[in-house]
């Protein structure tokens, strides 16, 4: 906030440094008495507010350049900061590879006895006829491998 106010003050002084005391297109200004307006007569001037032929333009232009350079010099940093970036140090640790023990799973063999129900079985006779014969139930041994 303080820098901004100082910057505006310097800019105001720079813009007012080359102001002419004539008080504008009607005359007057510092210590001059402005005549009352004449409604019956209009004076036509052949010069601009910059002076005759724009002669006061360069003074204001140079004052603006000098004022802006002073403001820029005031607002710019007064020192440069050297930034040192340290690269991280990477320590390499040895990699130990342990081989996993080889586990060989032997197959698991399970033997169970299962009851098989009785049923009719078709038998073919030597003469070609088919006869149904009852086969009674019995236990069977089954082996399962995992």
Number of C-alpha atoms within 10 A of each C-alpha: 6 6 11 11 10 13 18 12 13 16 19 13 13 21 16 13 14 17 13 14 12 15 16 13 12 13 13 14 13 10 9 11 10 11 9 7 9 8 6 5 7 8 7 7 8 7 11 13 15 16 14 10 11 11 12 16 14 12 15 18 14 13 19 20 13 14 20 16 12 15 19 12 11 13 12 8 9 8 6 6 7 6 6 6 6 6 6 6 6 6 6 6 6 6 6 6 6 6 6 6 6 6 6 6 7 7 9 8 9 10 10 10 11 11 10 11 10 11 12 11 11 12 12 11 9 7 6 8 8 11 11 11 11 10 12 10 11 11 11 10 9 10 9 10 8 8
